[in-house]
């Protein structure tokens, strides 16, 4: 039985080799549809700053490599940032470019556009970012365990195809 760490490493190496399946190619599995639905629930939870909704999709051990170049090592820390207004958006759109499910691990990659507001860094600006999400199936439920996001130039967004989600 392989550990979650070795499974994650194997998946990341596979993705790095360019084997990730492009979204929209071939049939969508039930697991893929579930992860897509959870991605949307998570996006809406962040947009509404709804920690009760986010508790349903984020692992207690959720870790974020944030666009602010800091690591938030737990869901509790991210909830603190939400409560302080450091994560606060007037709009939040995502484009899923690739989604791969392999056993109890799913990886989602794409782009997102946010409009921070209030005390959030870059408030009032439209910010384009790249993201990677790692989901793990735990006790029969998919939970987001890792997120990486980084700010990019506006020219770099849109060069790869995907499916836009939300407004």
N, C-alpha and C positions, 0 to 999 in steps of 0.2 A: 504494500500500500504506500503510495507516494504521499509526501507531506504537502501541505498547501504551499509552502515556500518553493519546493522543487517544482510543483505544478505551475506556479506563477512564473518562475524563472524560465521554464520550458516554453510557456506561452509567449513571454516577452521576446525570447530569442527567435521563436518562429515568426512573430510579427516583424521583428527586425529584418528577417530574411525576405520579407515581402510576400508571405504566404497568406496574409489576412484576406478574407473574402470581402469583396466590395459590396456595399449595401445595394440591394436591388437586383443582385445577380442570384438567380435560383430561388427556390421556395423558402419562405420564412418559417422557421421551426417554431413550435409552441414556446420553447424556452427563449428564443430570440424575441418573440412578440411580448413575452412577459418582461424581459429586460427593457425593451423599448418603452413599455408602459410605465415601468418604475423610473426610467430616466425622466419621463414627463412629470411624474408625481414629484420627483426630487426637484426638478426645475421650478415647478409651481410652489413647492414648499419654500425654496430659497427666495423666490420672488415675493411671496406673502410673509416671509420670515416666520413660518409656521413650524415651530419645533416639534409639535405633536405629530404632524405629518412626516417630518424628517426622521423622527425616531423610528418610524415604520420602514424606512428605506435605507438608513445609514446604520452600519454596525456601530456598536458601542466603542469599538476599537478603530473606527474610521480615522484615517490619516490624510492630511491634505498638504501637498506641496503647492502653496498658494502663489498667485500672480504677484503678490507683494514680496516675493523671494524669501518667504518665511515658511516654516513647517508648523502646521497645527497638528499636534500628535494625537488628538482624540476628538471625538464628537463633542465632548463637554467644552473643549477649548473653542471649537467652531461655534457652538451655541452661545458662548460668551461674546464672541465677536459679533454675532447677530444681535444680541441684546444691547451691545454698546453702540450699535449703528455703524460699525466698521464694514459690515456686509449688508448693503441696503441698495436695492436697484429699483428704478422706476420702470425698466423693461429688461427682459432677459430672454434671448432667443438662442436656440442651439441648432446645429446641423450635425447629424450623425453621418459620418463618412464611412466608417467601418465598424462592424460589430461581429465579434467571434465568440461563440460558446464552445467550450471544450470541457466536458464533464461538469464539475462544480465551479468552474471559473468562467467568467465572461469579461471580455475587454471591449470597451467602446472608445472610439477615437473620433474626433471631429473638431468643429469650430463653434464659437459662441460669440455673441455680441451682447454687451450689457451697457446699461446707462446708470452708473452709480449716482446716488443722491444723498443728501444729508451730510453726515460726517464721514462717509465712505471715501477712501482715496479716489482721486480723479472724478469727484462729484461734478455733474453737469456735462461730462464728456461722453462720447460714444467710444467704447473700448472693445476692440476685437481681440479674441484670445484663441489659443489652441488648447484642447483638453484631452486627457486620457482618464478613463474611469475603469477600475477593476472591481468587478462584482464577484461575490462568492456565495454559493448556495450553502446555507447553514440551517440545519434542522428543517429542511424542506422549503426554506424561504430564501430568496435572493436578497442580499444586502450589499450596499456599496461599502467597500473596505478601503479603497485607495482612490484619491483624486490628485491629478497633477494638472495645473493650468498655468499658462504663461501668456503675457501680452505680446501681440505681434503688430507689425505695421498693417495699415489698412490695405495695402497693395497685395499682401500675401494671402489674405482671406479670399475665398471664392475661386482659387485656382484648381481645387479638387472638387469633384461633384459630391452631392449628399442630399439629404432630405431635411429641409428646414422644419423646425418644430417650435410652436408657440409664438407669442408676440410680447 
